[in-house]
Amino acid sequence: EVQLLESGGGLVQPGGSLRLSCAASEFTFSSYAMNWVRQAPGKGLEWVSVISVSGGSTQYADSVKGRFTISRDNSKNTLYLQMNSLRAEDTAVYYCAKTAYAYGEHYFDLWGQGTPVTVSS
Amino acid sequence: EIVLTQSPGTLSLSPGERATLSCRASQSISSSYLAWYRQKPGQAPRLLIYGASSRATGIPDRFSGSGSGTDFTLTINRLEPEDFAVYYCQQYGSSPLTFGGGTKVEIK
C-alpha cells in the first residue's frame, strides 16, 4: 500500500529539540519533492517546509526558518525534520506530505497520518 | 503572502443536498494553482481537487471545482455521510504555500 508513516513526535520542553521521521513505502520516494505541514490543536493547516528530490533545494515558512531543518535519505525512503529551539506555538500535529513533482511548491497528493508534538514545561 | 478566506465558516446541510464552498484570495492566483482537501475528524487531509477544477485520483464526480483569479468554489453534489467534514483550500501559485481557514460541513 502506498503510504507515509511519521514518527518521533512527543513532549518536549521549550527550547528543546526533536527529530521527526517519515517513512515512505510502495512508491518511488526519490522521484518526488516532500513537505512537512502542521496543524495546531483545533486550528487549520500550516505549510512548514519543502525539499527537492535531491535534497539540494529547501524552503521554509518564516515561522520556522533558522530553527527547523528538513532533510531526506533516498536510500532509506525517509524524510526528516530536525526541530530546534522549540516554542509553545510549535505545538501541533506534524504531517509529511508528498507532491506529484520533483521540486518546487505544489499541492499534496499523499499525506501521512501525522505525529503529535507538544512543547510545554 | 496570499491570504485565503473561506466561507461560510460552517455549513449545515442534510445528506443528499448540495454544498457550495467558497475560497477567496487576497490577490490573483497564477495559473489557477488552487487545491481543495477534505479532512475527516482525527484523520489527515485528503486531496480532492487540484488546478482549481481537476479531480484527484479516486475522487467521485460529485465533487467539482471551479473559479479563477481570486474566486474559487468547491461544489459537492448529493452529500454522502463521509462528506461531513472540514474542507480546506490551498494555493500553490505563490510562495509561501498558504491554506484557507477551513469550512466545516455539518449534518443539519
Contacts between the chains, C-beta under 8 A, distances in Angstrom:
chain1	res1	chain2	res2	distance
A	44	B	88	6.5
A	44	B	99	5.7
A	44	B	100	7.3
A	44	B	101	5.1
A	44	B	102	5.1
A	45	B	37	7.8
A	45	B	45	6.7
A	45	B	88	5.7
A	45	B	90	7.5
A	45	B	99	4.4
A	45	B	102	8.0
A	46	B	99	7.0
A	47	B	96	6.2
A	47	B	97	4.1
A	47	B	98	7.1
A	47	B	99	7.1
A	50	B	97	7.9
A	59	B	95	6.9
A	59	B	96	7.5
A	61	B	96	5.7
A	62	B	96	7.4
A	95	B	44	5.7
A	95	B	45	7.7
A	105	B	92	5.4
A	105	B	95	5.7
A	105	B	96	7.4
A	105	B	97	5.0
A	106	B	33	8.0
A	106	B	92	5.0
A	107	B	33	7.9
A	107	B	35	3.8
A	107	B	47	6.3
A	107	B	50	4.6
A	107	B	90	6.4
A	107	B	92	5.5
A	108	B	35	7.7
A	108	B	37	7.8
A	108	B	45	7.6
A	108	B	47	6.3
A	108	B	90	7.9
A	109	B	47	5.1
A	109	B	50	7.7
A	109	B	56	6.4
A	109	B	57	7.7
A	110	B	47	7.9
A	111	B	44	4.0
A	111	B	45	5.8
A	111	B	46	7.0
A	112	B	44	6.5
A	113	B	43	7.7
A	113	B	44	5.7
A	114	B	44	5.8
